Amino acid sequence: MNFENTYTKEQEEFRMEVRAWIKANVPENMRMPAMSRGIFGYEEGSDRAAEMMAFWKEKHLELGKKGWLYPTYPKQYGGGGFTAEHEATLAEEFHKGGVVPHHSDAQTIDPVLVWGTEAQKQKFVVPLVRGEKTSHRALTEPQSGSDLANVRTRAVRDGDDWLITGQRVFISTFEGVDYLSGPAMTDPDAPRHRNVGFFLIPNPVKGLTMQNMNLITGKPKFIFMDNVRVPADHLIGDPTQGWQVMGTVLDQEQQSSGSAVAPENRVVTTLVDVMQQNRKRGTHSGSDPVLQQNTVSAWIDHHIYALFVMRTHWLFMSKTAMGWEGATGRHINREEGLRTKARVRTVMGMYAHLGKNDPLAPYGGLQDWQQMSYPHTAGGINIGKVIIARRIGISRTRERAAPTRLTATKTTV
Ligand SMILES: Cc1cc2nc3c(=O)[nH]c(=O)nc-3n(C[C@H](O)[C@H](O)[C@H](O)COP(=O)(O)OP(=O)(O)OC[C@H]3O[C@@H](n4cnc5c(N)ncnc54)[C@H](O)[C@@H]3O)c2cc1C
């Protein structure tokens, strides 16, 4: 079997069109730095960050009009109506060309597509998919991270509105985001999983404040809400259906790779490069068997992950519900990341810890960035295993995949 992904003539022409757009529209100084996490690579708070935010907001509007911002989303909701191959091509070229991805996350758009009314899809999904508005998921609270059902934020009905009071933590968003999506307890007397609603909270709004958390990896936000007034049509699904809606959010997050088909791992590529350079220079480390074994192990690990991504891509293309497969790919990626960190330290020694501002930092500080990044999203690594256990029937509860944009029949593209 040939695992190479091949493209048709039409798809190759599309690739050329994308490359031409990038060349004509994205100046060198506006490209996303290789090691950034989307908007968080802008060196938050700096003039450069503000300039890049403004530039990309404009560009996202252009991309939205072309349907390139959310290529596989339905046309009637502002998307491109393209195939998964088009999306993969766009992802690959955007990655190479340093195009900053849209400023919303799919986990806030998809629950509206799956669970929202037609009016809510028009009101929320269309402007988000076109890049006119932005959104981000705000789920985690001080006492509800992995145990998300332990949410304490309250929503109390007040006439036509809801009043929301509570706190979120670790939210990777920015001050100017238009909506924050997440759960709030609507019925404190009901049992867990049947006591929350899922809301799109507007921002800015009276009573909502954000504060930076100063982590070594960046500045996610604390969010405080004090009687924040939210109109009734910002509740997605029924008032106590929020846990089901969140299933769509969490499954989306677990599936991770979406339509990406050929993930690049620059850390592994540069590790191989270090060994090649050392060999060329004839140094002792260039022929050290331990360093060689470490490098090859990282290389093999990455290629195993790449095969899982191909499988996820195929499931995505065929609109098949992902049971354990998406979560397994994600898990391999996260564990691979941890093992690669250790191998990088073995091969590169203390150079692996020189940050991007140090003139001696190899590859612009790429390795230091990788050392500091960690696999936090969608719960920790253990939580990934809990999800897989539920899906393969060796857990206290058995759980089927939640409906997603691609598997929910009413919204399938
Ligand atoms: C940089 C960063 C950005 C983030 N961005 C966002 C964001 O944008 N939006 C958002 O909503 N959240 C965000 N988060 C929060 C993230 O999703 C949570 O950190 C994650 O869900 C884990 O929750 P916790 O930190 O409370 O850890 P805990 O839930 O307290 O877990 C602590 C440890 O216990 C383990 N554990 C917990 N329960 C079990 C179990 N049942 N079985 C086995 N092991 C278990 C976990 O794996 C982990 O190792 C972010 C976090 C970070 C660090």
The ligand as a Tripos MOL2 file, in Angstrom:
@<TRIPOS>MOLECULE
LIG
   53    58     1     0     0
SMALL
NO_CHARGES

@<TRIPOS>ATOM
      1 C1         -1.8250   26.9870   28.6850 C.3       1 LIG1
      2 C2         -3.2290   26.5120   28.9070 C.ar      1 LIG1
      3 C3         -4.2430   26.9630   28.0840 C.ar      1 LIG1
      4 C4         -5.5630   26.5260   28.2670 C.ar      1 LIG1
      5 N1         -6.5570   27.0210   27.4640 N.ar      1 LIG1
      6 C5         -7.8480   26.7180   27.7510 C.ar      1 LIG1
      7 C6         -8.9260   27.3290   27.0130 C.ar      1 LIG1
      8 O1         -8.7000   28.1040   26.0950 O.2       1 LIG1
      9 N2        -10.1960   27.0370   27.3670 N.ar      1 LIG1
     10 C7        -10.5010   26.1790   28.3760 C.ar      1 LIG1
     11 O2        -11.6730   25.9570   28.6420 O.2       1 LIG1
     12 N3         -9.5140   25.5740   29.1010 N.ar      1 LIG1
     13 C8         -8.1970   25.8250   28.8060 C.ar      1 LIG1
     14 N4         -7.1850   25.2330   29.5330 N.ar      1 LIG1
     15 C9         -7.5330   24.3480   30.6260 C.3       1 LIG1
     16 C10        -7.2670   22.8790   30.3410 C.3       1 LIG1
     17 O3         -8.2570   22.3640   29.4930 O.3       1 LIG1
     18 C11        -7.1970   22.2070   31.7220 C.3       1 LIG1
     19 O4         -5.9580   22.5420   32.2880 O.3       1 LIG1
     20 C12        -7.3570   20.7210   31.6290 C.3       1 LIG1
     21 O5         -8.6820   20.4070   31.2810 O.3       1 LIG1
     22 C13        -6.9900   20.0190   32.9790 C.3       1 LIG1
     23 O6         -7.6970   20.5960   34.0260 O.3       1 LIG1
     24 P1         -6.9260   21.0830   35.3620 P.3       1 LIG1
     25 O7         -5.7970   21.9780   34.9580 O.co2     1 LIG1
     26 O8         -7.9410   21.6080   36.3110 O.co2     1 LIG1
     27 O9         -6.2570   19.7590   35.9370 O.3       1 LIG1
     28 P2         -6.9740   18.6310   36.8390 P.3       1 LIG1
     29 O10        -8.3070   18.3190   36.2790 O.co2     1 LIG1
     30 O11        -6.9150   19.1300   38.2530 O.co2     1 LIG1
     31 O12        -5.9910   17.4440   36.6360 O.3       1 LIG1
     32 C14        -4.7390   17.3320   37.3290 C.3       1 LIG1
     33 C15        -4.0970   15.9930   36.9660 C.3       1 LIG1
     34 O13        -4.9400   14.9050   37.3970 O.3       1 LIG1
     35 C16        -5.2210   14.0300   36.2950 C.3       1 LIG1
     36 N5         -6.6020   13.5390   36.4060 N.ar      1 LIG1
     37 C17        -7.7050   14.2690   36.6830 C.ar      1 LIG1
     38 N6         -8.8100   13.4860   36.6830 N.ar      1 LIG1
     39 C18        -8.3930   12.2250   36.3930 C.ar      1 LIG1
     40 C19        -9.0490   10.9650   36.2230 C.ar      1 LIG1
     41 N7        -10.3790   10.8410   36.3600 N.pl3     1 LIG1
     42 N8         -8.3000    9.8910   35.9130 N.ar      1 LIG1
     43 C20        -6.9590    9.9910   35.7620 C.ar      1 LIG1
     44 N9         -6.2640   11.1670   35.9020 N.ar      1 LIG1
     45 C21        -6.9680   12.2580   36.2060 C.ar      1 LIG1
     46 C22        -5.0410   14.9000   35.0470 C.3       1 LIG1
     47 O14        -4.7000   14.1410   33.8920 O.3       1 LIG1
     48 C23        -3.8860   15.8150   35.4570 C.3       1 LIG1
     49 O15        -2.6520   15.1540   35.2670 O.3       1 LIG1
     50 C24        -5.8490   25.6070   29.3190 C.ar      1 LIG1
     51 C25        -4.8170   25.1340   30.1500 C.ar      1 LIG1
     52 C26        -3.5260   25.5710   29.9530 C.ar      1 LIG1
     53 C27        -2.4430   25.0360   30.8570 C.3       1 LIG1
@<TRIPOS>BOND
     1     1     2 1
     2     2     3 ar
     3     2    52 ar
     4     3     4 ar
     5     4     5 ar
     6     4    50 ar
     7     5     6 ar
     8     6     7 ar
     9     6    13 1
    10     7     8 2
    11     7     9 ar
    12     9    10 ar
    13    10    11 2
    14    10    12 ar
    15    12    13 ar
    16    13    14 ar
    17    14    15 1
    18    14    50 ar
    19    15    16 1
    20    16    17 1
    21    16    18 1
    22    18    19 1
    23    18    20 1
    24    20    21 1
    25    20    22 1
    26    22    23 1
    27    23    24 1
    28    24    25 2
    29    24    26 1
    30    24    27 1
    31    27    28 1
    32    28    29 2
    33    28    30 1
    34    28    31 1
    35    31    32 1
    36    32    33 1
    37    33    34 1
    38    33    48 1
    39    34    35 1
    40    35    36 1
    41    35    46 1
    42    36    37 ar
    43    36    45 ar
    44    37    38 ar
    45    38    39 ar
    46    39    40 ar
    47    39    45 ar
    48    40    41 1
    49    40    42 ar
    50    42    43 ar
    51    43    44 ar
    52    44    45 ar
    53    46    47 1
    54    46    48 1
    55    48    49 1
    56    50    51 ar
    57    51    52 ar
    58    52    53 1
@<TRIPOS>SUBSTRUCTURE
     1 LIG1         1 GROUP 0 **** ****
